[in-house]
Amino acid sequence: MEDPPRAPAHNPFFRFVHAVQNTIDRPVTWFRESVVTPNRPDHVYYHQKFRRVPTIDQCYTDDPVCRFEAQQQFNRDKLVDGEIVQLVRQRLKECIAYEIPDQDRKCAKLKEEFDKVSESFCMKYADLGPYNNVKDAYMKQKHRMLWERRHGKVGTGMKIEE
């Protein structure tokens, strides 16, 4: 990579400084561009992507490896969902702090988004206890879906039989 064209340095001191800088910088730049960058991996360890594994409802009852993988996927999903809730909560708090006299109007969209995200997090993970597992979460989801089929959406009151 060549340096951009510069105006010629008329001062001998500036020519000397430029020559010293080129003496030090050129080999370092060449080494980085020729050796380091081509041999660097494309991904970083903290951006590791795990493949999606079968969920607990797709595992056989006598397959402990599948159940373990489903549990690990559930734990990762719970951590990610918790971070999403924290992120949206932080955005809402910053919006409220920044738009203090008018926060009800200007932060309404963030408030709705936070309510939706926290509701879905609580719907999936609340009331599971500290030692929650994927089987309990699946049973909770199944019971909620049966309730909604019989009585309507949770929180809207019960359906009136006709």
DSSP file (Angstrom, degrees, kcal/mol; ACC not computed):
  #  RESIDUE AA STRUCTURE BP1 BP2  ACC     N-H-->O    O-->H-N    N-H-->O    O-->H-N    TCO  KAPPA ALPHA  PHI   PSI    X-CA   Y-CA   Z-CA
    1    1 A M              0   0    0      0, 0.0     2,-0.2     0, 0.0    28,-0.0   0.000 360.0 360.0 360.0 127.0    0.0    0.0    0.0
    2    2 A E        -     0   0    0      1,-0.1     0, 0.0     3,-0.0     0, 0.0  -0.605 360.0-107.0 -93.7 151.7    1.5    3.3   -1.1
    3    3 A D        -     0   0    0     -2,-0.2     3,-0.1     1,-0.1    -1,-0.1  -0.404  41.9-100.5 -69.8 149.7    1.3    6.5    0.9
    4    4 A P        -     0   0    0      0, 0.0    -1,-0.1     0, 0.0     2,-0.0  -0.375  52.5 -85.6 -66.1 152.3   -1.0    9.2   -0.5
    5    5 A P        -     0   0    0      0, 0.0     2,-0.3     0, 0.0    -3,-0.0  -0.344  52.7-166.3 -62.4 136.9    0.7   11.9   -2.4
    6    6 A R        -     0   0    0     -3,-0.1     3,-0.1    -2,-0.0    -3,-0.0  -0.834  29.1 -95.8-121.4 159.3    2.0   14.6   -0.2
    7    7 A A        -     0   0    0     -2,-0.3     2,-0.0     1,-0.1     3,-0.0  -0.525  57.2 -95.2 -68.7 141.3    3.3   18.0   -0.8
    8    8 A P        -     0   0    0      0, 0.0     2,-0.6     0, 0.0    -1,-0.1  -0.336  35.2-123.9 -63.3 136.8    7.1   17.9   -1.0
    9    9 A A        -     0   0    0      1,-0.2     6,-0.1    -3,-0.1    -3,-0.0  -0.716  25.6-174.9 -83.0 119.8    8.8   18.7    2.3
   10   10 A H        +     0   0    0     -2,-0.6    -1,-0.2     4,-0.0     3,-0.0   0.720  61.7  84.3 -86.9 -22.4   11.1   21.6    1.7
   11   11 A N  S  > S-     0   0    0      1,-0.1     4,-1.8     2,-0.0     5,-0.2  -0.665  74.7-141.9 -83.5 131.8   12.5   21.6    5.2
   12   12 A P  H  > S+     0   0    0      0, 0.0     4,-2.2     0, 0.0     5,-0.2   0.850 101.6  57.5 -62.1 -33.0   15.4   19.1    5.7
   13   13 A F  H  > S+     0   0    0      1,-0.2     4,-2.5     2,-0.2     5,-0.2   0.926 106.9  47.1 -63.0 -44.2   14.1   18.2    9.2
   14   14 A F  H  > S+     0   0    0      1,-0.2     4,-2.4     2,-0.2    -1,-0.2   0.867 110.7  52.4 -66.8 -36.4   10.7   17.2    7.8
   15   15 A R  H  X S+     0   0    0     -4,-1.8     4,-2.2     2,-0.2    -1,-0.2   0.898 110.9  48.4 -63.4 -40.1   12.4   15.1    5.1
   16   16 A F  H  X S+     0   0    0     -4,-2.2     4,-2.5     2,-0.2    -2,-0.2   0.931 111.9  47.8 -65.3 -46.4   14.4   13.4    7.7
   17   17 A V  H  X S+     0   0    0     -4,-2.5     4,-2.5     1,-0.2    -2,-0.2   0.901 112.2  50.5 -62.1 -40.7   11.3   12.7    9.9
   18   18 A H  H  X S+     0   0    0     -4,-2.4     4,-2.3     2,-0.2    -1,-0.2   0.901 110.5  49.3 -64.3 -41.0    9.5   11.4    6.9
   19   19 A A  H  X S+     0   0    0     -4,-2.2     4,-2.0     2,-0.2    -2,-0.2   0.902 112.0  48.0 -65.7 -41.3   12.4    9.0    6.0
   20   20 A V  H  X S+     0   0    0     -4,-2.5     4,-1.8     2,-0.2     5,-0.2   0.912 111.2  50.8 -65.9 -41.6   12.6    7.7    9.5
   21   21 A Q  H  X S+     0   0    0     -4,-2.5     4,-3.4     1,-0.2     5,-0.3   0.918 110.9  48.2 -63.1 -42.3    8.8    7.1    9.6
   22   22 A N  H  X S+     0   0    0     -4,-2.3     4,-1.8     1,-0.2    -1,-0.2   0.870 108.1  55.9 -64.4 -36.0    9.0    5.2    6.3
   23   23 A T  H  < S+     0   0    0     -4,-2.0    -1,-0.2     1,-0.2    -2,-0.2   0.870 119.1  31.9 -64.1 -36.6   11.9    3.1    7.6
   24   24 A I  H  X S+     0   0    0     -4,-1.8     4,-0.9    -5,-0.1    -2,-0.2   0.881 123.3  44.1 -87.1 -41.7    9.8    2.1   10.6
   25   25 A D  H  X S+     0   0    0     -4,-3.4     4,-2.9    -5,-0.2     5,-0.3   0.867 102.0  62.3 -78.8 -38.5    6.3    2.0    9.2
   26   26 A R  H  X S+     0   0    0     -4,-1.8     4,-2.6    -5,-0.3     5,-0.2   0.919 105.8  44.2 -60.1 -48.4    6.8    0.3    5.8
   27   27 A P  H  > S+     0   0    0      0, 0.0     4,-2.6     0, 0.0    -1,-0.2   0.905 115.6  49.1 -64.1 -37.2    8.0   -3.1    7.2
   28   28 A V  H  X S+     0   0    0     -4,-0.9     4,-2.3     2,-0.2    -2,-0.2   0.929 113.1  46.4 -66.0 -44.4    5.4   -3.1    9.8
   29   29 A T  H  X S+     0   0    0     -4,-2.9     4,-2.5     2,-0.2     5,-0.2   0.911 113.1  49.8 -63.9 -42.8    2.6   -2.3    7.3
   30   30 A W  H  X S+     0   0    0     -4,-2.6     4,-2.7    -5,-0.3     5,-0.3   0.931 111.1  49.4 -61.2 -45.4    3.9   -4.9    4.9
   31   31 A F  H  X>S+     0   0    0     -4,-2.6     4,-2.5     1,-0.2     5,-1.6   0.913 112.8  47.1 -61.7 -43.2    4.1   -7.6    7.6
   32   32 A R  I  <>S+     0   0    0     -4,-2.3     5,-2.6     3,-0.2    -1,-0.2   0.932 117.8  41.0 -65.1 -45.2    0.5   -6.9    8.8
   33   33 A E  I  <5S+     0   0    0     -4,-2.5    -2,-0.2    -5,-0.2    -1,-0.2   0.826 124.5  36.3 -74.0 -31.0   -0.9   -6.8    5.2
   34   34 A S  I  <5S+     0   0    0     -4,-2.7    -2,-0.2    -5,-0.2    -3,-0.2   0.796 133.3  14.1 -94.0 -30.5    1.0   -9.8    4.0
   35   35 A V  I  X5S+     0   0    0     -4,-2.5     4,-1.0    -5,-0.3    -3,-0.2   0.823 124.4  41.4-113.1 -52.4    1.2  -12.2    7.0
   36   36 A V  I  ><S+     0   0    0     -5,-1.6     4,-0.5     2,-0.2     3,-0.4   0.963 113.6  46.3 -70.9 -53.9   -1.2  -11.2    9.8
   37   37 A T  H >4<S+     0   0    0     -5,-2.6     3,-1.0     1,-0.2    -1,-0.2   0.894 112.2  48.6 -62.8 -43.9   -4.4  -10.3    7.9
   38   38 A P  H 34 S+     0   0    0      0, 0.0    -1,-0.2     0, 0.0    -2,-0.2   0.819 114.7  46.7 -66.4 -26.0   -4.4  -13.3    5.5
   39   39 A N  H 3< S+     0   0    0     -4,-1.0    -2,-0.2    -3,-0.4    -3,-0.1   0.403  87.5 107.4 -95.4   2.9   -3.9  -15.8    8.4
   40   40 A R  S << S-     0   0    0     -3,-1.0     2,-0.0    -4,-0.5    -3,-0.0  -0.618  76.0-112.9 -81.3 137.7   -6.5  -14.3   10.7
   41   41 A P        -     0   0    0      0, 0.0    -1,-0.1     0, 0.0    -2,-0.1  -0.351  18.0-127.5 -68.1 152.8   -9.7  -16.4   11.2
   42   42 A D  S    S+     0   0    0      2,-0.0     2,-0.3    -2,-0.0    -2,-0.0   0.742  88.6  51.1 -73.7 -23.0  -12.8  -14.9    9.8
   43   43 A H  S    S-     0   0    0      2,-0.0     2,-0.3     3,-0.0     5,-0.1  -0.798  74.8-133.6-117.2 158.0  -14.8  -15.2   13.1
   44   44 A V    >   -     0   0    0     -2,-0.3     3,-1.9     1,-0.1    -2,-0.0  -0.815  25.1-119.2-107.4 150.0  -14.0  -14.2   16.6
   45   45 A Y  G >  S+     0   0    0     -2,-0.3     3,-1.0     1,-0.3    -1,-0.1   0.813 111.2  56.6 -62.6 -30.4  -14.6  -16.6   19.5
   46   46 A Y  G 3  S+     0   0    0      1,-0.3    -1,-0.3     3,-0.0    -3,-0.0   0.471 102.4  56.9 -84.7   2.1  -17.1  -14.4   21.2
   47   47 A H  G <  S+     0   0    0     -3,-1.9    -1,-0.3     2,-0.1    -2,-0.1  -0.107  78.2 154.3-112.4  32.8  -19.3  -14.4   18.1
   48   48 A Q    <   -     0   0    0     -3,-1.0     2,-0.6    -5,-0.1    -3,-0.1  -0.381  32.9-149.4 -65.3 134.0  -19.5  -18.1   18.1
   49   49 A K        -     0   0    0     -2,-0.1     2,-0.3     0, 0.0    -1,-0.1  -0.929   6.6-153.8-109.6 123.6  -22.7  -19.4   16.3
   50   50 A F        -     0   0    0     -2,-0.6     2,-0.1     1,-0.0     3,-0.0  -0.721  22.1-114.8 -93.0 143.3  -24.1  -22.6   17.5
   51   51 A R        -     0   0    0     -2,-0.3     2,-0.3     1,-0.1    -1,-0.0  -0.495  37.3-104.2 -72.3 148.0  -26.2  -24.8   15.2
   52   52 A R        -     0   0    0     -2,-0.1    -1,-0.1     1,-0.0     3,-0.1  -0.575  39.2-154.9 -73.5 132.3  -29.8  -25.1   16.2
   53   53 A V        -     0   0    0     -2,-0.3    13,-0.0    16,-0.2    -1,-0.0  -0.606  32.6 -76.1-102.6 165.9  -30.4  -28.5   17.7
   54   54 A P        -     0   0    0      0, 0.0    -1,-0.1     0, 0.0    19,-0.1  -0.325  52.0-119.3 -60.3 142.4  -33.7  -30.4   17.9
   55   55 A T    >>  -     0   0    0      1,-0.1     3,-1.7    -3,-0.1     4,-0.6  -0.257  31.5 -95.9 -77.4 172.2  -36.1  -29.1   20.5
   56   56 A I  G >4 S+     0   0    0      1,-0.3     3,-0.8     2,-0.2    -1,-0.1   0.810 123.6  58.5 -63.4 -30.4  -37.4  -31.2   23.3
   57   57 A D  G 34 S+     0   0    0      1,-0.2    -1,-0.3     3,-0.0    78,-0.0   0.664 105.3  51.2 -74.6 -12.9  -40.5  -32.1   21.5
   58   58 A Q  G <4 S+     0   0    0     -3,-1.7     2,-0.2     8,-0.1    -1,-0.2   0.503  93.7  93.7 -96.8  -6.5  -38.5  -33.6   18.7
   59   59 A C  S << S-     0   0    0     -3,-0.8     2,-0.2    -4,-0.6    -4,-0.0  -0.604  77.6-120.0 -87.6 146.1  -36.3  -35.8   21.0
   60   60 A Y    >   -     0   0    0     -2,-0.2     3,-1.4     1,-0.1     7,-0.2  -0.498  24.5-119.0 -75.6 154.4  -37.1  -39.4   21.8
   61   61 A T  T 3  S+     0   0    0      1,-0.3    -1,-0.1    -2,-0.2    -2,-0.0   0.768 113.0  49.5 -69.2 -23.8  -37.7  -40.1   25.4
   62   62 A D  T 3  S+     0   0    0      1,-0.1    -1,-0.3     2,-0.0    -2,-0.0   0.078  87.3  95.7-102.1  24.6  -34.8  -42.6   25.6
   63   63 A D    <>  +     0   0    0     -3,-1.4     4,-1.9     1,-0.2     5,-0.2  -0.794  43.2 173.0-115.2  87.9  -32.3  -40.2   23.9
   64   64 A P  H  > S+     0   0    0      0, 0.0     4,-2.3     0, 0.0    -1,-0.2   0.804  77.6  57.2 -68.3 -27.4  -30.3  -38.5   26.7
   65   65 A V  H  > S+     0   0    0      2,-0.2     4,-2.5     1,-0.2     5,-0.2   0.931 108.2  46.2 -68.0 -44.2  -27.9  -36.8   24.3
   66   66 A C  H  > S+     0   0    0      1,-0.2     4,-2.4     2,-0.2    -1,-0.2   0.901 112.9  50.3 -63.3 -40.6  -30.7  -35.1   22.4
   67   67 A R  H  X S+     0   0    0     -4,-1.9     4,-2.1     2,-0.2    -1,-0.2   0.892 110.5  49.9 -65.1 -38.8  -32.3  -34.0   25.7
   68   68 A F  H  X S+     0   0    0     -4,-2.3     4,-2.5     2,-0.2    -2,-0.2   0.925 111.5  48.0 -64.6 -45.1  -29.0  -32.6   26.9
   69   69 A E  H  X S+     0   0    0     -4,-2.5     4,-2.5     1,-0.2    -2,-0.2   0.899 110.9  51.4 -62.7 -40.0  -28.5  -30.6   23.7
   70   70 A A  H  X S+     0   0    0     -4,-2.4     4,-2.2     2,-0.2    -1,-0.2   0.886 110.0  50.3 -63.9 -37.8  -32.1  -29.3   23.9
   71   71 A Q  H  X S+     0   0    0     -4,-2.1     4,-2.4     2,-0.2    -2,-0.2   0.919 110.8  48.5 -65.1 -44.1  -31.4  -28.2   27.5
   72   72 A Q  H  X S+     0   0    0     -4,-2.5     4,-2.3     2,-0.2    -2,-0.2   0.898 111.7  49.6 -64.2 -39.6  -28.2  -26.4   26.5
   73   73 A Q  H  X S+     0   0    0     -4,-2.5     4,-2.7     2,-0.2    -1,-0.2   0.900 110.2  51.5 -64.2 -40.4  -30.0  -24.7   23.6
   74   74 A F  H  X S+     0   0    0     -4,-2.2     4,-2.3     2,-0.2    -2,-0.2   0.910 109.6  49.7 -62.0 -42.8  -32.8  -23.7   26.1
   75   75 A N  H  X S+     0   0    0     -4,-2.4     4,-2.1     2,-0.2    -2,-0.2   0.915 112.4  46.9 -63.5 -42.8  -30.2  -22.2   28.4
   76   76 A R  H  X S+     0   0    0     -4,-2.3     4,-2.5     1,-0.2    -2,-0.2   0.923 112.1  50.3 -64.2 -43.5  -28.5  -20.3   25.6
   77   77 A D  H  X S+     0   0    0     -4,-2.7     4,-2.9     1,-0.2     5,-0.2   0.885 109.2  51.9 -62.3 -38.2  -31.9  -19.0   24.3
   78   78 A K  H  X S+     0   0    0     -4,-2.3     4,-2.4     2,-0.2    -1,-0.2   0.916 110.3  48.0 -65.3 -42.2  -32.8  -17.9   27.9
   79   79 A L  H  X S+     0   0    0     -4,-2.1     4,-2.1     2,-0.2    -2,-0.2   0.919 113.8  47.2 -63.4 -42.8  -29.5  -15.9   28.2
   80   80 A V  H  X S+     0   0    0     -4,-2.5     4,-2.2     2,-0.2    -2,-0.2   0.932 112.7  48.6 -65.2 -45.4  -30.1  -14.3   24.8
   81   81 A D  H  X S+     0   0    0     -4,-2.9     4,-2.2     1,-0.2    -1,-0.2   0.889 110.5  52.0 -62.7 -38.5  -33.7  -13.4   25.5
   82   82 A G  H  X S+     0   0    0     -4,-2.4     4,-2.3    -5,-0.2    -1,-0.2   0.891 109.2  49.7 -63.7 -39.0  -32.6  -12.0   28.9
   83   83 A E  H  X S+     0   0    0     -4,-2.1     4,-2.5     2,-0.2    -2,-0.2   0.867 108.6  53.1 -67.3 -35.8  -30.0   -9.8   27.2
   84   84 A I  H  X S+     0   0    0     -4,-2.2     4,-2.5     2,-0.2     5,-0.2   0.922 109.5  48.5 -64.2 -43.1  -32.6   -8.6   24.7
   85   85 A V  H  X S+     0   0    0     -4,-2.2     4,-2.5     1,-0.2    -2,-0.2   0.924 112.3  48.8 -61.7 -43.9  -34.9   -7.6   27.5
   86   86 A Q  H  X S+     0   0    0     -4,-2.3     4,-2.5     2,-0.2    -2,-0.2   0.899 111.3  50.3 -62.6 -40.3  -32.0   -5.8   29.3
   87   87 A L  H  X S+     0   0    0     -4,-2.5     4,-2.3     2,-0.2    -2,-0.2   0.930 112.8  44.5 -64.7 -46.3  -31.1   -4.0   26.0
   88   88 A V  H  X S+     0   0    0     -4,-2.5     4,-2.3     2,-0.2    -1,-0.2   0.891 113.3  52.1 -66.8 -38.0  -34.6   -2.8   25.3
   89   89 A R  H  X S+     0   0    0     -4,-2.5     4,-2.6    -5,-0.2    -2,-0.2   0.913 109.6  49.4 -62.1 -42.7  -35.0   -1.7   29.0
   90   90 A Q  H  X S+     0   0    0     -4,-2.5     4,-2.4     2,-0.2    -2,-0.2   0.899 110.0  50.7 -65.0 -40.4  -31.7    0.3   28.8
   91   91 A R  H  X S+     0   0    0     -4,-2.3     4,-2.3     2,-0.2    -1,-0.2   0.912 111.3  48.9 -62.0 -41.6  -32.9    2.0   25.6
   92   92 A L  H  X S+     0   0    0     -4,-2.3     4,-2.6     2,-0.2    -2,-0.2   0.921 111.1  49.2 -64.4 -43.8  -36.2    2.9   27.3
   93   93 A K  H  X S+     0   0    0     -4,-2.6     4,-2.3     1,-0.2    -2,-0.2   0.901 112.3  48.2 -63.1 -40.3  -34.4    4.3   30.4
   94   94 A E  H  X S+     0   0    0     -4,-2.4     4,-2.2     2,-0.2    -1,-0.2   0.890 111.4  50.2 -67.3 -38.4  -32.1    6.4   28.2
   95   95 A C  H  X S+     0   0    0     -4,-2.3     4,-2.8     2,-0.2    -2,-0.2   0.919 111.4  48.3 -64.3 -43.3  -35.0    7.7   26.2
   96   96 A I  H  < S+     0   0    0     -4,-2.6    -2,-0.2     1,-0.2    -1,-0.2   0.912 113.2  47.7 -64.1 -41.5  -36.9    8.6   29.4
   97   97 A A  H >< S+     0   0    0     -4,-2.3     3,-0.6    -5,-0.2    -1,-0.2   0.866 117.0  42.8 -67.3 -35.2  -33.8   10.4   30.8
   98   98 A Y  H 3< S+     0   0    0     -4,-2.2    -2,-0.2     1,-0.2    -1,-0.2   0.872 120.9  38.6 -79.1 -37.6  -33.1   12.3   27.6
   99   99 A E  T >< S+     0   0    0     -4,-2.8     3,-0.9    -5,-0.2     4,-0.4  -0.243  77.1 154.5-105.6  43.4  -36.7   13.3   26.8
  100  100 A I  G X   +     0   0    0     -3,-0.6     3,-0.7     1,-0.3    -1,-0.2   0.794  68.7  38.8 -53.9 -44.9  -37.7   14.0   30.4
  101  101 A P  G 3  S+     0   0    0      0, 0.0    -1,-0.3     0, 0.0     3,-0.2   0.831 130.7  30.1 -76.8 -23.0  -40.6   16.5   30.0
  102  102 A D  G X> S+     0   0    0     -3,-0.9     4,-2.4     1,-0.1     3,-0.7   0.039  79.6 123.4-118.8  24.6  -42.1   14.7   27.0
  103  103 A Q  H <>  +     0   0    0     -3,-0.7     4,-2.0    -4,-0.4    -1,-0.1   0.791  66.8  62.0 -65.2 -28.9  -41.1   11.1   27.6
  104  104 A D  H 34 S+     0   0    0     -4,-0.2    -1,-0.2     1,-0.2     7,-0.1   0.888 115.1  32.2 -64.5 -37.6  -44.7    9.8   27.5
  105  105 A R  H X4 S+     0   0    0     -3,-0.7     3,-0.7     2,-0.1     4,-0.3   0.898 123.7  43.1 -84.8 -43.8  -45.1   10.8   23.9
  106  106 A K  H 3< S+     0   0    0     -4,-2.4     3,-0.2     1,-0.2     4,-0.2   0.745 119.9  40.6 -79.8 -23.2  -41.6   10.5   22.5
  107  107 A C  T 3X S+     0   0    0     -4,-2.0     4,-2.3    -5,-0.3    -1,-0.2   0.209  81.6 106.2-107.6  14.9  -40.8    7.1   24.2
  108  108 A A  H <> S+     0   0    0     -3,-0.7     4,-2.4     1,-0.2     5,-0.2   0.889  79.2  51.4 -62.8 -39.6  -44.2    5.5   23.6
  109  109 A K  H  > S+     0   0    0     -4,-0.3     4,-2.2     1,-0.2    -1,-0.2   0.918 112.0  46.3 -65.1 -42.8  -42.8    3.2   20.8
  110  110 A L  H  > S+     0   0    0      2,-0.2     4,-2.8     1,-0.2    -1,-0.2   0.874 110.8  53.7 -65.6 -37.0  -40.0    2.0   23.0
  111  111 A K  H  X S+     0   0    0     -4,-2.3     4,-2.6     2,-0.2    -2,-0.2   0.917 109.9  47.1 -63.5 -43.4  -42.4    1.5   25.9
  112  112 A E  H  X S+     0   0    0     -4,-2.4     4,-2.4     2,-0.2    -2,-0.2   0.911 113.0  49.4 -63.8 -41.3  -44.6   -0.7   23.7
  113  113 A E  H  X S+     0   0    0     -4,-2.2     4,-2.6     2,-0.2    -2,-0.2   0.912 111.6  48.6 -64.5 -41.8  -41.6   -2.6   22.5
  114  114 A F  H  X S+     0   0    0     -4,-2.8     4,-2.9     2,-0.2     5,-0.3   0.917 111.0  50.4 -64.1 -42.3  -40.4   -3.2   26.1
  115  115 A D  H  X S+     0   0    0     -4,-2.6     4,-2.1     1,-0.2    -2,-0.2   0.911 112.9  46.6 -60.8 -42.1  -43.8   -4.3   27.2
  116  116 A K  H  X S+     0   0    0     -4,-2.4     4,-2.2     2,-0.2    -2,-0.2   0.921 115.2  45.4 -66.7 -44.1  -44.0   -6.8   24.3
  117  117 A V  H  X S+     0   0    0     -4,-2.6     4,-2.2     2,-0.2    -2,-0.2   0.924 115.5  45.5 -67.3 -44.9  -40.5   -8.1   24.9
  118  118 A S  H  X S+     0   0    0     -4,-2.9     4,-2.6    -5,-0.2     5,-0.2   0.867 111.7  53.2 -68.9 -34.2  -40.9   -8.5   28.7
  119  119 A E  H  X S+     0   0    0     -4,-2.1     4,-2.5    -5,-0.3    -1,-0.2   0.927 110.8  45.8 -64.6 -43.6  -44.3  -10.1   28.3
  120  120 A S  H  X S+     0   0    0     -4,-2.2     4,-1.5     2,-0.2    -2,-0.2   0.876 113.0  50.8 -68.7 -34.6  -42.9  -12.7   25.9
  121  121 A F  H  X S+     0   0    0     -4,-2.2     4,-2.9     2,-0.2     5,-0.4   0.940 114.1  43.7 -64.7 -46.1  -39.9  -13.3   28.2
  122  122 A C  H  X S+     0   0    0     -4,-2.6     4,-1.7     1,-0.2    -2,-0.2   0.867 109.8  57.0 -67.3 -35.1  -42.2  -13.8   31.2
  123  123 A M  H  < S+     0   0    0     -4,-2.5    -1,-0.2    -5,-0.2    -2,-0.2   0.865 117.6  33.8 -63.3 -34.3  -44.6  -15.9   29.2
  124  124 A K  H  < S+     0   0    0     -4,-1.5    -2,-0.2    -5,-0.2    -1,-0.2   0.880 133.5  20.7 -89.1 -40.1  -41.8  -18.3   28.4
  125  125 A Y  H >< S+     0   0    0     -4,-2.9     3,-1.0    -5,-0.2    -3,-0.2   0.593  91.2 105.5-112.9 -12.6  -39.5  -18.3   31.5
  126  126 A A  T 3< S+     0   0    0     -4,-1.7    -4,-0.0    -5,-0.4     0, 0.0  -0.325  83.0  19.6 -71.2 154.9  -41.6  -17.0   34.5
  127  127 A D  T 3  S+     0   0    0      1,-0.1    -1,-0.2     5,-0.0    -5,-0.0   0.676  89.7 110.4  62.7  21.1  -42.7  -19.4   37.2
  128  128 A L  S <  S-     0   0    0     -3,-1.0     3,-0.2     1,-0.2     5,-0.1   0.622  73.8-134.5 -95.2 -15.1  -40.2  -22.1   36.2
  129  129 A G    >   -     0   0    0     -4,-0.2     3,-0.7     1,-0.2    -1,-0.2  -0.131  33.2 -64.9  85.8 174.1  -38.1  -21.7   39.3
  130  130 A P  T 3  S+     0   0    0      0, 0.0     2,-0.4     0, 0.0    -1,-0.2   0.793 131.6  50.1 -72.6 -26.8  -34.4  -21.4   39.7
  131  131 A Y  T 3  S+     0   0    0     -3,-0.2    -2,-0.1     2,-0.0     2,-0.0  -0.408  82.9 164.2-106.2  55.7  -33.7  -24.9   38.5
  132  132 A N    <   -     0   0    0     -3,-0.7     2,-0.3    -2,-0.4    -3,-0.1  -0.334  15.0-169.4 -75.1 154.2  -35.7  -24.7   35.3
  133  133 A N     >  -     0   0    0     -5,-0.1     4,-1.9     1,-0.1     5,-0.2  -0.908  36.2-105.5-139.1 169.8  -35.4  -27.1   32.5
  134  134 A V  H  > S+     0   0    0     -2,-0.3     4,-2.3     1,-0.2     5,-0.2   0.809 115.3  57.5 -68.3 -31.1  -36.5  -27.4   29.0
  135  135 A K  H  > S+     0   0    0      2,-0.2     4,-2.4     1,-0.2    -1,-0.2   0.922 107.3  47.5 -67.2 -42.8  -39.1  -30.1   29.7
  136  136 A D  H  > S+     0   0    0      2,-0.2     4,-2.5     1,-0.2    -2,-0.2   0.903 112.1  50.3 -63.8 -40.2  -40.9  -27.8   32.3
  137  137 A A  H  X S+     0   0    0     -4,-1.9     4,-2.4     2,-0.2    -1,-0.2   0.899 110.5  49.9 -64.4 -39.8  -40.9  -24.9   29.8
  138  138 A Y  H  X S+     0   0    0     -4,-2.3     4,-2.4     2,-0.2    -2,-0.2   0.911 111.1  48.4 -65.1 -41.7  -42.3  -27.1   27.1
  139  139 A M  H  X S+     0   0    0     -4,-2.4     4,-2.7     2,-0.2    -2,-0.2   0.897 110.6  51.8 -64.8 -39.7  -45.1  -28.3   29.5
  140  140 A K  H  X S+     0   0    0     -4,-2.5     4,-2.3     1,-0.2    -2,-0.2   0.926 111.1  47.6 -62.1 -43.8  -45.8  -24.7   30.5
  141  141 A Q  H  X S+     0   0    0     -4,-2.4     4,-2.3     2,-0.2    -2,-0.2   0.909 111.8  50.1 -63.3 -41.9  -46.1  -23.8   26.8
  142  142 A K  H  X S+     0   0    0     -4,-2.4     4,-2.2     1,-0.2    -2,-0.2   0.929 111.7  47.4 -62.5 -45.8  -48.4  -26.7   26.1
  143  143 A H  H  X S+     0   0    0     -4,-2.7     4,-2.3     1,-0.2    -1,-0.2   0.878 111.5  51.4 -65.4 -37.1  -50.7  -25.9   29.0
  144  144 A R  H  X S+     0   0    0     -4,-2.3     4,-2.5    -5,-0.2    -1,-0.2   0.907 109.9  49.4 -65.9 -40.2  -50.9  -22.3   28.0
  145  145 A M  H  X S+     0   0    0     -4,-2.3     4,-1.9     2,-0.2    -2,-0.2   0.890 111.1  49.3 -66.7 -38.0  -51.8  -23.2   24.4
  146  146 A L  H  X S+     0   0    0     -4,-2.2     4,-2.0     2,-0.2    -1,-0.2   0.911 110.9  50.5 -65.0 -41.1  -54.5  -25.6   25.6
  147  147 A W  H  X S+     0   0    0     -4,-2.3     4,-3.6     1,-0.2     5,-0.4   0.925 110.7  49.0 -60.9 -44.9  -55.9  -22.8   27.9
  148  148 A E  H  X S+     0   0    0     -4,-2.5     4,-1.4     1,-0.2    -1,-0.2   0.850 109.4  52.5 -66.5 -33.0  -55.9  -20.4   25.0
  149  149 A R  H  < S+     0   0    0     -4,-1.9    -1,-0.2    -5,-0.2    -2,-0.2   0.900 120.2  33.5 -67.3 -38.6  -57.7  -22.9   22.8
  150  150 A R  H  < S+     0   0    0     -4,-2.0    -2,-0.2    -5,-0.1    -3,-0.2   0.880 136.4  17.1 -83.4 -39.8  -60.4  -23.4   25.4
  151  151 A H  H  < S-     0   0    0     -4,-3.6     8,-0.6     1,-0.3    -3,-0.2   0.449 103.5-107.8-120.0  -2.0  -60.7  -20.0   27.0
  152  152 A G     <  -     0   0    0     -4,-1.4    -1,-0.3    -5,-0.4    -2,-0.1  -0.335  67.0 -18.4  95.5 176.7  -59.1  -17.4   24.7
  153  153 A K  S >  S-     0   0    0      1,-0.1     3,-1.9    -2,-0.1     4,-0.2  -0.233  80.2 -98.8 -58.9 140.0  -55.9  -15.5   25.1
  154  154 A V  T 3  S+     0   0    0      1,-0.3    -1,-0.1     2,-0.1     4,-0.0  -0.394 109.0  24.2 -62.8 130.2  -54.5  -15.4   28.6
  155  155 A G  T 3  S+     0   0    0     -2,-0.1    -1,-0.3    -3,-0.1     3,-0.1   0.351  99.5  89.3  97.3  -4.8  -55.4  -12.1   30.4
  156  156 A T  S <  S-     0   0    0     -3,-1.9    -2,-0.1     1,-0.3    -3,-0.1   0.374  96.8-105.9-103.7   4.3  -58.5  -11.3   28.3
  157  157 A G        -     0   0    0     -4,-0.2    -1,-0.3    -5,-0.1     2,-0.2  -0.196  49.8 -54.7  91.6 168.5  -61.0  -13.2   30.4
  158  158 A M        -     0   0    0      1,-0.1    -6,-0.2    -3,-0.1     2,-0.1  -0.548  56.5-105.4 -86.3 148.7  -62.7  -16.4   29.7
  159  159 A K        -     0   0    0     -8,-0.6     2,-0.6    -2,-0.2    -1,-0.1  -0.419  31.9-123.2 -67.8 143.9  -64.6  -17.2   26.5
  160  160 A I        -     0   0    0     -2,-0.1     2,-0.2     2,-0.0    -1,-0.1  -0.799  25.1-124.4 -90.1 125.9  -68.4  -17.2   26.9
  161  161 A E              0   0    0     -2,-0.6    -1,-0.0     1,-0.1     0, 0.0  -0.498 360.0 360.0 -70.6 135.1  -69.8  -20.5   25.8
  162  162 A E              0   0    0     -2,-0.2    -1,-0.1     0, 0.0    -2,-0.0   0.413 360.0 360.0-103.4 360.0  -72.5  -20.0   23.2
